Amino acid sequence: MKEYKTINQVAGPLIFLEKTHDVGYGELVDIKLSNGDRKRGQVLDTSKDIVVVQVFGETVGMDKKASVKFTGETIKLGVSEDMLGRVFSGFGVPIDGGPEIIPEERLDINGAAINPYSRSSPSEFIQTGISTIDGMNTLVRGQKLPIFSGSGLPHNDIALQIARQAKVPGQEGEFAVVFAAMGITNEEAKYFIKDFEETGALEHAVVFLNLANDPAVERIITPRLALTTAEYLAFEKDMHVLVILTDMTNYCEALREIGAAREEIPGRRGYPGYMYTDLANLYERAGIIHGRKGSITQVPILTMPGDDITHPIPDLTGYITEGQIVLGRELHRSGIYPPIDVLPCLSRLMNSGIGKGKTREDHKDVSNQLYAGYAEGRELRGLVSIVGEEALSDRDRRFLRFADAFENLLVKQGGDENRSIEDTLNLGWKMFADILDEKDLTRIDPEEIKKRLKK
């Protein structure tokens, strides 16, 4: 490899070189500083005269005397089944004190899009142990179901709880979790590692941690490393893999930072115009392939700036993914964990993953009745604040009590409480029996009511 000393500009994490020969997009670059230090980079853009290189790390002290070598290779991750139970940096380096991974394969981190013709429709239930997800916004194997949160809400606790508890009933031995955290603090990283180790979840997990003081450029790589690992475990080792990505807002902020350094024309709120495509490249790496035993299910987590669900990040994520789980600040203030506000939530693939032989034959009816009862009770709270509870009918009072019970019995559960789908559905029936009359159960088949509410 030839060394080139053609740097003519350093701007933030980017260096600009005069083009000397044809280079490929995404090509790895070795950089030797004038003081002898070495850094790595990646070709971000190339034109007729200029090559833009994104440096992995600080560019402080880098001058035009630095030399550059183009390696002719893209970033590859060495993967192995031995990665299970290990913790890596956001750049794929082991940080748990264990030995280096001896790779079975080296895979391009950008992966390859799944041919739509080869995709199999998701239809198998994943149990997270959280009632509001399992019962009302069911996660299906091969789905992409994001969690929309806000600053200060316990999305990381929920992420860890899902990572600990998620399983495919009857196939626990084939399940693995790939957990990637981006832009987190050292304190959060210690919390994640401690939780994984103490609960034993680390045994079937691969963890990537990108810290807030790590280069923003690394944040772009971290989710790709996680998804490359997941693809290897799913499609080469026949595992069912759950990928949790937190926080996608930090990822998008890194995209915006790099776009500003490149002096790109910004799109909505300063984010690059290609952010939709970039997010789609990540989210669409979930799914099931015909003829392969494994699958990849994604739960991306993002914090909505200002709790604004119309912000570009949640807005674009909602277009690409198959529903959303929304955390409610009012529920959190009321001391309810997990504060999942089911009314704006949606799982578009729920119907294909529930029912007889998958969860239970009454699952859909129970979910519909829970939604209807809670929505009516929430609406009545607003009416009570105007006319008072005395002005309500007996039926209205029942639904008002039902909304309170729904939040305090079904939504609220312990951080280590792992409810089965049977527990969740039975809890729903208990609330129906204790609070509502049979004539209130308008969303449930009458035969099912007779069967479940025998006097």
Number of C-alpha atoms within 10 A of each C-alpha: 8 8 13 17 16 18 22 13 15 18 12 16 21 23 24 21 21 18 17 13 9 11 18 17 17 19 18 24 23 17 22 19 18 14 10 9 11 13 17 16 25 24 22 19 17 19 11 10 10 16 24 23 26 26 24 20 15 15 17 9 10 20 15 16 15 20 19 24 17 21 15 13 15 18 17 17 20 18 21 17 16 13 23 18 19 20 24 22 19 28 21 21 14 18 15 12 9 10 9 11 15 12 14 11 11 13 19 15 20 19 16 11 11 14 8 8 8 12 15 15 16 20 18 21 23 25 25 23 24 30 29 24 23 26 28 24 22 29 31 27 28 28 31 28 29 26 25 25 27 20 13 10 18 15 24 18 16 19 19 20 23 21 24 22 17 21 24 18 16 7 10 11 12 17 21 27 31 27 26 26 29 28 26 17 16 14 9 15 19 11 15 19 16 13 17 22 13 9 11 13 20 24 15 20 24 24 25 27 30 27 21 15 10 20 18 25 23 22 26 22 20 25 31 22 28 26 27 24 24 31 25 19 27 26 19 13 16 16 23 28 30 29 26 27 25 26 21 24 19 20 26 21 19 21 21 22 19 22 18 16 16 19 10 14 11 14 13 11 9 15 23 21 15 13 18 17 12 14 18 16 17 17 22 15 23 27 22 24 22 11 10 15 14 25 25 27 27 29 25 24 25 24 24 20 16 9 15 15 17 12 14 21 25 24 14 16 23 17 11 18 22 17 23 24 23 21 25 21 19 11 18 17 11 11 12 19 21 25 26 28 18 21 15 12 19 18 21 18 23 25 14 15 19 24 16 10 8 15 22 13 13 17 23 20 17 24 21 16 19 24 18 16 24 22 16 15 22 16 13 19 17 11 14 15 9 10 10 11 15 9 12 15 9 10 12 16 19 18 24 25 15 24 23 15 16 20 21 16 16 19 21 21 20 12 14 13 13 19 18 18 24 15 13 23 23 14 16 21 16 14 16 21 17 10 16 18 11 14 8 15 20 13 16 18 12 13 9 13 16 11 9 14 13 7 6
